[in-house]
Each structure stands twice: as C-alpha cells, then as structure tokens.
C-alpha cells in the first residue's frame, strides 16, 4: 500500500512495481485517514507493507504512523516512510515513531524499480531493515 496525495507519484510507484516483475496487489490511498478506512473495511486484507508519505492532507504521515503503531491490530504492519525529505531529523522521527525504515523518493525510475524489487523479495522485517539500509546508502 502507498499513502501519497500525489497521484502522479502513485502512478510512477505502480509502474515501478510492475517493472519489478514481482506479483503484488497494489493499493493507493491519498492520505493517512484513507489508510484507516481501508484497514477498517472487512472486505480488505491488511497490507503486507505500507509506504507512507509525510506531507499529506487530512492526516499527515507522522499522525498516521503514530496511530498505526498505537493500534494492536495494525502495529505489526511494516511501515516505510517514503518521502522527498532528505532531513536526517525526518529519518530519526520515522524510527522513533516505529517505522521500519525511511526510503527517500528516488529521482531515477530504474532505482525505484530495483529498490521495490528488493523490498518485495524480502520476507522478514529484520532482512527488510538491512535492505533499506543498503538501498539508502547507495
């Protein structure tokens, strides 16, 4: 799942997932509040991972992350903050609030494809943390 109010960004993210040749169900929501509407629907299963933008209307990423990690049913869902921010404080804040990691929105499409391929092929939270560290170093 991607929570991002930029529909062009969501389309690019979806195209990168398609380019990764990994079979996934992609869901896009425009803000943090919509995540809870999705999660509250009995027709939907919980996402395996949530990519969460910081700056969104109605409920921003920080508010959403705080709420997700304070709810017993949603706390186990891995969350990756996905943002254009390069501030080290935002990376620290993501960790403090319980995000698994922080993935800066890349400027190169091929980098996004490679990053999402690695993330999609990772099966445990511990391995996912390692992959995120490796991706953000390069």
C-alpha positions as CSV (number, residue, x, y, z in Angstrom):
1,X,0.0,0.0,0.0
2,X,1.1,3.5,-0.8
3,X,-0.3,6.5,1.0
4,X,0.6,9.6,-1.0
5,X,-1.6,12.5,-2.1
6,X,0.4,12.9,-5.3
7,X,-1.4,10.8,-7.9
8,X,1.5,11.1,-10.4
9,X,3.8,9.8,-7.8
10,X,1.4,6.9,-7.1
11,X,1.3,6.1,-10.8
12,X,5.1,6.1,-11.0
13,X,5.3,3.8,-8.0
14,X,2.8,1.4,-9.5
15,X,4.7,1.4,-12.8
16,X,7.9,0.6,-10.9
17,X,6.2,-2.3,-9.1
18,X,5.0,-3.6,-12.5
19,X,8.6,-3.3,-13.8
20,X,9.9,-5.3,-10.9
21,X,8.2,-8.5,-12.2
22,X,7.0,-9.3,-8.7
23,X,3.4,-10.3,-8.2
24,X,1.8,-7.9,-5.7
25,X,-1.5,-6.3,-5.1
26,X,-1.0,-2.5,-5.1
27,X,-3.4,-0.2,-3.3
28,X,-3.0,3.5,-3.3
29,X,-4.7,5.9,-0.8
30,X,-4.4,9.7,-0.9
31,X,-3.8,10.3,2.8
32,X,-3.4,8.8,6.3
33,X,-7.1,8.9,7.1
34,X,-7.8,6.7,4.0
35,X,-5.4,4.0,5.3
36,X,-7.8,3.6,8.3
37,X,-10.8,3.5,6.1
38,X,-9.1,0.8,4.0
39,X,-8.0,-1.2,7.1
40,X,-11.4,-0.9,8.7
41,X,-13.1,-2.5,5.7
42,X,-13.9,-6.1,6.3
43,X,-13.6,-6.8,2.6
44,X,-9.9,-5.9,2.5
45,X,-7.0,-7.9,4.0
46,X,-4.2,-6.0,5.7
47,X,-1.4,-4.8,3.5
48,X,1.9,-6.6,3.9
49,X,3.7,-3.3,3.9
50,X,2.7,0.4,3.9
51,X,4.8,3.1,2.2
52,X,3.8,6.4,3.8
53,X,4.5,9.9,2.6
54,X,4.9,12.6,5.2
55,X,3.2,15.6,3.7
56,X,-0.5,14.8,3.0
57,X,-3.8,16.5,3.8
58,X,-6.3,15.4,6.4
59,X,-3.9,13.2,8.3
60,X,-0.2,13.5,7.6
61,X,2.4,10.7,7.7
62,X,3.5,11.4,11.2
63,X,0.0,11.4,12.6
64,X,-0.8,8.2,10.6
65,X,2.3,6.4,11.7
66,X,1.6,7.3,15.4
67,X,-1.9,6.0,15.1
68,X,-0.9,2.8,13.2
69,X,1.8,1.9,15.8
70,X,-0.6,2.6,18.8
71,X,-3.2,0.2,17.4
72,X,-2.7,-3.5,18.3
73,X,-4.2,-4.8,15.0
74,X,-2.1,-2.5,12.8
75,X,1.2,-2.3,14.8
76,X,2.7,-5.4,13.2
77,X,2.3,-4.0,9.7
78,X,5.7,-2.8,8.5
79,X,5.7,0.9,7.6
80,X,8.3,2.6,5.4
81,X,8.3,6.3,5.3
82,X,8.6,7.3,1.6
83,X,9.4,11.0,1.2
84,X,11.2,13.6,-0.8
85,X,12.7,14.8,2.5
86,X,16.4,14.4,3.0
87,X,16.5,15.8,6.5
88,X,18.2,13.5,9.0
89,X,15.6,14.6,11.6
90,X,12.8,13.1,9.5
91,X,14.7,9.8,9.3
92,X,15.1,9.8,13.1
93,X,11.5,10.7,13.6
94,X,10.4,7.8,11.4
95,X,12.4,5.4,13.5
96,X,11.2,7.0,16.8
97,X,7.6,6.6,15.8
98,X,8.0,3.0,14.8
99,X,8.6,2.9,11.1
100,X,10.7,0.1,9.8
101,X,12.7,2.4,7.7
102,X,12.9,5.5,5.6
103,X,13.1,5.4,1.8
104,X,13.8,8.7,0.0
105,X,11.8,9.1,-3.2
106,X,14.4,8.5,-5.9
107,X,14.9,10.8,-8.8
108,X,15.7,7.8,-11.1
109,X,12.9,5.4,-12.1
110,X,15.3,2.4,-12.5
111,X,16.5,2.9,-8.9
112,X,12.9,2.8,-7.7
113,X,12.3,-0.4,-9.7
114,X,15.4,-2.0,-8.2
115,X,14.5,-0.8,-4.7
116,X,10.9,-2.1,-4.8
117,X,12.1,-5.4,-6.3
118,X,14.5,-5.9,-3.4
119,X,11.8,-4.9,-0.9
120,X,9.2,-7.2,-2.4
121,X,11.5,-10.2,-2.4
122,X,12.4,-9.7,1.3
123,X,10.5,-11.9,3.7
124,X,11.3,-10.8,7.2
125,X,11.3,-7.4,9.0
126,X,15.0,-7.9,10.0
127,X,16.0,-8.5,6.4
128,X,13.9,-5.6,5.3
129,X,15.7,-3.3,7.7
130,X,19.0,-4.4,6.2
131,X,17.7,-3.9,2.6
132,X,16.5,-0.4,3.4
133,X,19.9,0.5,4.9
134,X,21.7,-0.8,1.8
135,X,19.3,1.0,-0.5
136,X,19.6,4.4,1.2
137,X,23.4,4.1,1.4
138,X,23.7,3.9,-2.4
